[in-house]
Amino acid sequence: MDVSEPASISASIAGRYALAIFELSREANSLPALEADVTALSESLAGSAELREMISSPVYGRDAQAAAIGALGAKMGLSEPMSNGLQLMAAKRRLFTLPQLLKSLSELIAEEKGEVTADVTSASELTAAQAAKLAETLKNQTGKTVKLNTAVDESLIGGMIVKLGSRMVDTSIRSKLASLKNAMKEVG
């Protein structure tokens, strides 16, 4: 069995719901509200083990999931398209795709705003000035506003790895040492 198959199915399901919610929000001129919903739900999902369990556990039936997601939507003040979309997902037993839905919605919103996200892994925490300079450099290359998703990996020793779409630039000392090691093997 192909291991990537369940993930691609979830992404496909989430993508359809995300597109519908996005289009309804755009028609209602409520994309800023949708963006706030995505941020709030992402934070809730990251911070609540109970929410993650409720959306993924088969122990909770349709009615329990619908009631829980309805209460959550009301408490968080989610926009109508998002709230209705989540209710439909609960009714169809599709809430397990919520993380992929939020990712798809973030991508659609960013595309609409002319933004791209760059994943940056550095050996040490980037200062605000370094992050701003990197974002500006990437903006000049892409012509779009660049949001940075930063992470620290001390095993890089120095430098950074930047992933922007399908492109990746690895300027880490770890990769340079690996290249040198391979070159030395070829010589001797």
Secondary structure, 3 states (H helix, E strand, C coil): CCCHHHHHHHHHHHHHHHHHHHHHHHHCCCHHHHHHHHHHHHHHHHHCHHHHHHHHCCCCCHHHHHHHHHHHHHHHCCCHHHHHHHHHHHHCCCHHHHHHHHHHHHHHHHHHHCEEEEEEEECCCCCHHHHHHHHHHHHHHHCCEEEEEEEECHHHCCCEEEEECCEEEECCHHHHHHHHHHHHHHHC
